[in-house]
Amino acid sequence: MSTPPFLTLPDCARAERLVTARGEFAALRAEPAGPLRGSALLVPGFTGSKEDFIALLEPLVAAGYRVTAVDQRGQYETGGPDDDAAYAVDALGADVRALTEVLAQDGPLHLLGHSFGGQVVREAVLAAAAEGPLPWRSLTLMATGPGPIDPAEAARTKLLLDVLPVMTLEEIWQVMRQMDESSGEPKPVLEPAVAKFLHRRWVANVPRALAVTGGHLVAAPDRVDELAAVTAGALPVLVLSGERDYAWPVPEQSGMAERLGARRVVVADAGHSPNAEQPAATARALAAFWA
């Protein structure tokens, strides 16, 4: 899961709930005081939340962009029903389109999806293309891949899927902590507030959402060629990643960029979450692409 480097909102940002035709979504919204260059919608990944983008808010606002980061349905403060259909990737893509309708009052949005969120925004774009002109200004796929996650990560995700029916999220959290402690691998020292937040966010997930979205990740179809067909000449695409990634190998992400005819950026000294690990460099890359 992504770990935000801090939790205190910058002065330019606020927490609110966005009301859409598909329900309410918890969001962090940040807006520049000066001239507006554009607006962006940021969609988090599996077990993530809007806070994964907290370190991007201030530098993107400084570059002139209004930014909205959301919790997807079933995540943290958005919540959702105990219903498989609500968390299918096409339903989550429909949520992104509903959010876009609310947020695009000043013109098309720049759309970004991180990790699993990248496959959700891909679904949104494909569905929108079947109906007419695309309502976005650009598309960024961050630390995401064309199909299923790496086999080693898929094996870990399958372990989670196996225990979700028989354990509570609190019980699973305690087991994950024990596994981390016994692994012998060095772990970063977290601020107490961030550590408490990670625990609070985990147990706030809707278990059914974890089951359905985790199941998607281990068996996701490759829809890159479909995406290339609808974005070519219609929507600029950026594929951005760190220089290492446990979920989708970096060469696989580069290959996806080639198939899409997309701009490619690799953020130095970053892993699966360049938004949290190297936010300044990531924000510079995003602002340069959006401009």
N, C-alpha and C positions, 0 to 999 in steps of 0.2 A: 504494500500500500504506500501511497505517497505520504511524505511527512512534511507539512509546512514548516518553514524555518521560524515562524513567529505567528501569533494570533491577533495581535493588536491591529485594528483597522487603521490605515492612514487617514488623515483628515479629509481627504478627497472622497472617502468611501463610506458607505452605510449598508446595513443589513435590512432587507425588506422581503416581503412576499409578493410575488408576481401572480396576478390573476389572469388565467388564460381560458380559452374555450375547453381545455382539457384538464382544468383544475388549477390549484395553486402550487407554486414552486418557491422554495426558499432560495434567496439570491444575495449576492454581494454586488453592489453597484457603485461604480466610481466614475466621476465626471470632471472634465477639466473646467477651470474657471475662465479660461481664455477661449480662443477660436477652436471650433470643433472640426477635426479632420476626418472623423468617421466614427463608427460604433462597432463593437465586437461582442459576440456571444461565445463564452467558453464553457465547454461541456466536459466534466471529469470522467474518470475511468472506473473500473471495477473496484469496489470497496473505498472509493474516493469521495470527494465532496468539493464544494465551492472553495473551501479553504486551501485546496491544493494550488490555487492561483493567487493567493493573497499577496505574495511577493511581487507579482506582475502588475498589480493594480496601479501603484504609484508611478513606476516608470512609464507605463503605457499612457496614463493620464498626462504625464509630463510631455509626452510626444504628441498630445492632442486628441487622444482617443477616449470615447466613452466606453466603458467596459462593464459587462455583466457576466458574472460567473454563477452557475446554478448547481443545486443538488438535483440529480436526476430522480425520477420516481423510484421510491424504495430506498433512497439514500438519506442518511443523517436526518436533516430537519424537514425534508419534503414528505417522507412517509409514502404509504400506498397500501393497497388491499392485499389480502392473502389469495391472489389469483394469478395463475401462471400467465394468462393472456396479457396482463398489464405490463409485463416485463419482457415480452418478446421484442426483439430488436426493431421490428417494424413499428410496434406501438411506441417504443422510446423515440424512434425517429419522428413519429407523428407529434410527440411532445415537443421536440426541437422545432418543428414547423409551427406549432401553436405559439411557442415562445417567440419565434421570429416575427410572427404577425403582430405581437404586442410591442416588440422592441424596435421594429423597423419603421417607425413613424417618420424619421428624418432621412430615410433612404435605406438602401440595402446594407445589410450587416456583413462584416467579416465573421466567418464561422470557423471555430476551432474545436476539435475533439482530441482529448488526450487518452491514449491507450484504448480500452474498450469504448470510450467515448468517441474515438475516431471511427469505429465501425458503426456507431449509432448515427453520427453526422453523415457518414457515407449513405446510410439507409435513407436519411432525410432527403439528401440530394437526389438520389435515384427516384424516390417517390415523387418529389416535386417536378423532376424533369419529365415525368410521364403526363403531367397535367399542363405544362406551359413553361414560360420563362422562369429561370431560377431567381429566387428572391434574395440572393446573397451577392456580395461584392467579391469575396474570395473564399477559399477553403484551405484550412491548415490541418494536416494530419500529423499529430505530435506523438512520437513514440508508440506508433501503432503499426499493424502489419496487414498483409493482404488476406490472410486466412487464420487458421488456428494458431494459438500460442505455441511457443517452443515446447518440445516433448517433456523436458524436465519440469517446466512450469506447469504444463498440463497435468503431470502426475501429482503435483502438489495440490492443484485445484481439484482434481478428482478425489483426493483425500478429504477435502472440505465437503464436497458434494456427498460423500459417503456418510459423514457424521452429522450433517445438518438435520436429518430426520430424527436423530436420537439424542442430540445434545443441544443445550441452549447456547446462545451466542456468548454468554458469560463463561460457560464451561469451555467452549472452544477457545476463547481468549486466554484463559488460564493455561490450557494445553499449549497454545502457540508460544506463550511466554516461557514455559518450561523447555520447549524445544529450542528456542533461541538461546536460553541460558546454557543448555547442555551441548550446543553445537560447537563451542570452542572458538567460534569466529568473533572477531572484534566487532562491537556494536557502538554506534555513535551515542554520546551522552546527550540526552534530550533535556531541554528545559522542563521543569516539573509541570508547567501549564500545558506544554505540548504533549507530554506523555499522558496526562489525564485526558486531554482532548482525544487522542488516538483511541483510548479505551472507550470513552463516551460515544465517539462516532461509530466504533465497531458494533457496540451493543444496540445502537439506534437503527442499524440496518434492518430492513424487512427480510426475514429469512427466505421467504419465497423469492424475493428479488435476487438474492445471492445465488440461489439454486438455479434459477432460469438463466441469469446472465453468465454465471460460471459455466453452465452447460453449453452456452453459445460459444464461449471462448475456446473450449477444447475441441469444438467441431465446426468452427465458423467457415462458411463458404468463401471462396475467393471471388470477389465481385469487382476486382480492379479493372478488368477490361470493360465491364459495363459502365463503371465510373468514368473511365477515359473517354468513352464514346459520348457521354453527355456533357462532360466538362470541356472538351476540346473546342477552343475558340469561344467558349461561353463563360468559363469560370477559371480564373487563375488558381493554381494549386501549389501549395508548399508542403513538402515532406520534411519535418524537422525531428531530430532525435539527439540524444547524447551520443558519446563515442563508444558506449557499451550499453547493452540492454538485455536483461534476463528474459523478457517476455517475447520479443521478436528480435532475432539477430539483426544487427545493424546492416550487414550486406543485403539481407532480405528487404529491409526498408529502402535501401538504395535502389534495389531492383524494382520495387514498387514505384518509386519516383520516376525511373526511366520509362516504365510502362505507361505512366500517367502523363509523361511529358512535363513533369512538375519541376519547380525549383527545389533544390536540395540543400539543406543546412545541417551540419553536424556541430553540436555545441561541445566545445572542449571541456574536459574534466566534469562531465555529467553522465548520469546513467539513465534510468528509465523515466525520471522526472526532472528534465532540465528546467521546467517551470519553477520547481522548488529548490533545485540544487545549484543552478546558475541563473537566477532570475534576471539579472542585469543583461547578460549576454543574450538570453532568450528574448527579452523585451526588445532589445536592439534589432534582433533578426526579424521579429514580427513587425515592428514599426517600419523597417526598411521594405519588407514585402508588401505591407498594406499601402505604403506610400506609392 
